[in-house]
Amino acid sequence: MIVAFAGFSAAMNAQDAPATAPDPNAADIKWESTAIDYGNVKKGDESSATREFKFTNVGKSPLILSSCRGSCGCTVPTCPTEPILPGKSGTIKVHYDINRVGPFTKTVSVSSNAKQANETLKISGTVLDEAAPTSGTVTPAPAPAATPAKSEPAKTTPAKTDAKAKSTKGQSTKAQPAKK
């Protein structure tokens, strides 16, 4: 019983400890965008497979990207290996395997020495079969129409017929050769 109380007391004291203040001179990342929409791309079109996330170090210390990891093997990021000096920009290239047909949403986890040490970038889009057009958007099949509240019987009008058609009443309906 005393041991349990001592453990509880130590845990409470640890929560009361002041948090360390962020380093005001630390590197800081400003992203142009943290999400890239590939849109519709054709399966196998390698010219559409790679995109870039652009960023600037707006902090006061060199920015060091320690790791960049894709959420799966089909998403391969490439991070700069050299420190990014304050005021300078860099890019993270992301290659998506566009041989997988269908919509996709993947992430890239970036770890660094920046004020926000971990960032998550997102890519999304749709890979279309090679035969499918890439313009426009992919639309799902329409939902079944709702049943109308009140349906009226369809009104029909008699078809108009010409005199010749009326005179053939009761005769065979075989097509006659055209007269010259």
C-alpha positions as CSV (number, residue, x, y, z in Angstrom):
1,M,0.0,0.0,0.0
2,I,2.8,2.5,0.9
3,V,4.7,1.5,-2.3
4,A,1.6,2.3,-4.4
5,F,1.2,5.7,-2.8
6,A,4.9,6.5,-3.3
7,G,4.6,5.6,-7.0
8,F,1.4,7.8,-7.4
9,S,3.1,10.7,-5.6
10,A,6.2,10.5,-7.9
11,A,4.0,10.5,-11.0
12,M,2.1,13.6,-9.8
13,N,5.4,15.4,-9.1
14,A,6.7,14.6,-12.6
15,Q,3.6,16.2,-14.1
16,D,4.2,19.4,-12.1
17,A,7.7,19.8,-13.5
18,P,8.0,22.8,-15.8
19,A,8.1,22.0,-19.5
20,T,11.3,23.0,-21.2
21,A,10.8,26.2,-23.3
22,P,11.4,25.8,-27.1
23,D,14.7,27.1,-28.3
24,P,14.0,30.6,-29.8
25,N,17.1,30.1,-32.1
26,A,15.9,26.7,-33.4
27,A,15.4,26.0,-37.0
28,D,11.8,26.4,-38.2
29,I,10.2,25.0,-41.4
30,K,7.7,27.0,-43.5
31,W,6.1,24.7,-46.1
32,E,4.7,26.0,-49.4
33,S,2.1,23.2,-49.0
34,T,1.8,20.1,-46.8
35,A,-0.5,18.3,-49.3
36,I,-0.1,17.6,-53.0
37,D,-3.0,16.3,-55.2
38,Y,-1.6,14.4,-58.2
39,G,-5.0,14.6,-59.8
40,N,-5.7,11.9,-62.4
41,V,-2.6,10.3,-63.8
42,K,-2.2,7.4,-66.3
43,K,-0.9,4.1,-65.1
44,G,2.8,3.7,-65.9
45,D,3.3,7.4,-66.8
46,E,6.6,7.9,-65.0
47,S,6.7,11.6,-65.9
48,S,3.7,12.0,-63.4
49,A,5.1,9.9,-60.6
50,T,7.4,12.4,-58.8
51,R,6.3,15.6,-57.0
52,E,8.1,18.0,-54.7
53,F,7.3,19.6,-51.3
54,K,9.1,22.9,-51.1
55,F,10.0,24.5,-47.8
56,T,12.1,27.4,-46.3
57,N,14.1,27.4,-43.1
58,V,12.6,30.5,-41.3
59,G,14.5,29.8,-38.1
60,K,17.8,31.0,-36.8
61,S,19.8,27.7,-36.9
62,P,20.6,25.3,-39.7
63,L,17.7,22.9,-40.4
64,I,18.7,19.2,-40.4
65,L,16.2,16.7,-41.8
66,S,17.0,13.5,-39.9
67,S,14.5,11.2,-41.7
68,C,11.8,11.1,-44.3
69,R,9.6,8.0,-44.4
70,G,6.7,7.0,-46.8
71,S,3.7,5.4,-45.3
72,C,4.2,2.3,-47.5
73,G,6.7,1.0,-50.1
74,C,4.8,2.6,-52.9
75,T,5.7,6.1,-51.6
76,V,9.4,6.9,-51.6
77,P,10.6,10.3,-50.4
78,T,14.0,11.8,-50.9
79,C,15.2,14.4,-48.4
80,P,18.1,16.8,-48.6
81,T,21.2,15.4,-46.7
82,E,22.9,18.8,-46.3
83,P,21.8,21.2,-43.6
84,I,19.4,24.0,-44.9
85,L,20.8,27.3,-43.6
86,P,18.5,30.0,-42.2
87,G,16.6,31.8,-45.0
88,K,17.4,29.1,-47.5
89,S,15.0,26.7,-49.2
90,G,14.9,23.0,-50.0
91,T,12.7,20.3,-51.4
92,I,11.6,16.8,-50.5
93,K,10.9,14.8,-53.6
94,V,8.2,12.1,-53.4
95,H,7.9,9.3,-55.9
96,Y,4.6,7.4,-56.0
97,D,4.4,4.0,-57.7
98,I,1.7,4.8,-60.4
99,N,1.4,1.2,-61.5
100,R,-1.4,0.7,-59.0
101,V,-4.8,1.6,-60.5
102,G,-7.3,3.5,-58.3
103,P,-7.4,6.3,-55.8
104,F,-4.6,6.8,-53.3
105,T,-3.9,8.8,-50.2
106,K,-0.4,8.4,-48.6
107,T,1.7,10.2,-46.1
108,V,5.4,11.1,-45.7
109,S,6.7,11.5,-42.1
110,V,9.5,14.1,-41.7
111,S,11.7,14.3,-38.6
112,S,14.1,17.2,-38.1
113,N,15.6,19.6,-35.5
114,A,12.9,22.2,-36.2
115,K,10.7,23.7,-33.6
116,Q,8.0,21.2,-34.7
117,A,10.3,18.2,-34.9
118,N,7.8,15.9,-36.7
119,E,5.7,16.8,-39.7
120,T,3.3,14.8,-41.8
121,L,3.0,15.5,-45.5
122,K,0.2,14.1,-47.7
123,I,-0.1,13.0,-51.3
124,S,-3.3,11.9,-53.0
125,G,-4.7,11.3,-56.5
126,T,-6.1,8.7,-58.8
127,V,-4.2,6.4,-61.1
128,L,-6.3,5.6,-64.2
129,D,-6.0,2.5,-66.4
130,E,-3.9,3.3,-69.5
131,A,-7.0,3.3,-71.7
132,A,-8.9,5.8,-69.5
133,P,-8.8,9.5,-70.3
134,T,-7.0,11.7,-67.8
135,S,-8.9,14.9,-68.3
136,G,-11.8,15.8,-66.0
137,T,-12.5,14.1,-62.7
138,V,-13.3,10.5,-61.9
139,T,-17.0,10.3,-61.0
140,P,-18.5,7.4,-59.2
141,A,-21.5,5.6,-60.7
142,P,-24.7,7.5,-60.0
143,A,-26.8,6.4,-57.1
144,P,-30.2,4.8,-57.9
145,A,-32.9,7.3,-58.4
146,A,-35.2,7.9,-55.4
147,T,-38.8,6.5,-55.7
148,P,-41.1,9.4,-56.5
149,A,-43.7,10.2,-53.8
150,K,-46.6,10.0,-56.3
151,S,-46.4,8.5,-59.7
152,E,-48.8,9.2,-62.4
153,P,-49.6,6.7,-65.2
154,A,-47.8,7.4,-68.4
155,K,-49.9,9.2,-71.0
156,T,-49.8,7.8,-74.5
157,T,-50.8,9.4,-77.7
158,P,-51.8,7.4,-80.7
159,A,-49.0,7.3,-83.3
160,K,-49.6,9.2,-86.5
161,T,-50.0,7.1,-89.6
162,D,-50.1,8.0,-93.2
163,A,-52.9,6.9,-95.6
164,K,-50.7,4.2,-97.2
165,A,-50.1,2.6,-93.9
166,K,-53.8,2.5,-93.2
167,S,-54.5,0.9,-96.5
168,T,-52.3,-2.1,-95.7
169,K,-54.3,-3.0,-92.6
170,G,-54.5,-6.8,-92.4
171,Q,-51.7,-7.3,-95.0
172,S,-48.3,-8.6,-94.5
173,T,-45.8,-6.1,-93.0
174,K,-42.8,-7.2,-95.1
175,A,-40.8,-4.4,-96.5
176,Q,-41.6,-3.7,-100.1
177,P,-38.7,-2.8,-102.5
178,A,-38.6,0.9,-103.4
179,K,-40.2,1.9,-106.7
180,K,-38.1,3.7,-109.3
